[in-house]
Amino acid sequence: MKKRIFLILLTAISVTTIFAQGRKELRFNEVMMINDSSYIDQYGRHDAWIEVFNRSYGTVGMEQMFISNKEIDMSNITAKPKDFLNDYAKKNPDICYEIPRGDRDTRIAPRTHVVFFADGNTAAGALHLSYKLDPAQENSLYLYDVNGDLVDIITIPANMKPNTSYALKKDGESKPAVFDANDWSMRDGSADSVAITPCKFNVADENDNIEAFHQRDPSGFIIALMAMSVVFSALLILYICFKLFGKFFGRKKEEATASDDTK
């Protein structure tokens, strides 16, 4: 029983750590304030939109994260960050939006995007924020994790032209929780280099090492062999760990039994 509880706790801690690390890899990637003829939602409506990019190589769920249009001061809170943010979002829907649980649209596959609409219409779905943005003024957006960590921030310039987006020059390439205008540029769609790309790459996601590997292993045999080696190595390590745990707890049980017999 002790062995089983220990393994469950170890697994839970590992999963939680990986989950949190993945969320830290989310970035605001592209926004459009005045959308007259660009990207549309599932109802065919044009609204301001915000694209978030998952720069990690694992699927990341955004449930119970928060997108706020003002920085939230959590320096002196007495409640748990999760409870505080949840209560804050409920009381201030015009400022903070909590991404709900149980919606597959808020799960972002590796190196892909999701688009939120700033239309103030949460009834339209999980990807619709509880507030609108004012294009006539500068807007800042803050992405918070459920534990209160600030994951990312963007400051959107005022008076952007209609159907013009503000995008990272390269997908996901910005410092965490730091906004640097040098990382961003305007896109008006007049050429491929300044194409407006909701749910697509701002710049083609190319990797010279991957291309070189593809040329050396066109059939995929080497990569398949490497993958199988990794899997079997992991299984071997797990087998050894289980054996060691079994011996350890078995010894403890024998010692406890021997102790009881001597009494």
HELIX and SHEET records of a PDB file:
HELIX    1   1 LYS A    2  ARG A   23  1                                  22    
HELIX    2   2 PRO A   81  LYS A   91  1                                  11    
HELIX    3   3 ARG A  104  THR A  106  5                                   3    
HELIX    4   4 THR A  122  ALA A  124  5                                   3    
HELIX    5   5 ALA A  181  ASP A  183  5                                   3    
HELIX    6   6 ASP A  192  VAL A  194  5                                   3    
HELIX    7   7 ASP A  208  ARG A  216  1                                   9    
HELIX    8   8 PHE A  221  THR A  262  1                                  42    
SHEET    1   A 5 HIS A 113  PHE A 117  0                                        
SHEET    2   A 5 TRP A  49  ASN A  54 -1                                        
SHEET    3   A 5 LEU A  26  MET A  32 -1                                        
SHEET    4   A 5 SER A 165  LEU A 168 -1                                        
SHEET    5   A 5 TRP A 184  ARG A 187 -1                                        
SHEET    1   B 2 VAL A  60  GLY A  61  0                                        
SHEET    2   B 2 ARG A 107  ILE A 108 -1                                        
SHEET    1   C 4 CYS A  96  GLU A  98  0                                        
SHEET    2   C 4 PHE A  66  SER A  68 -1                                        
SHEET    3   C 4 ASN A 139  TYR A 144 -1                                        
SHEET    4   C 4 LEU A 150  ILE A 156 -1                                        
END                                                                             
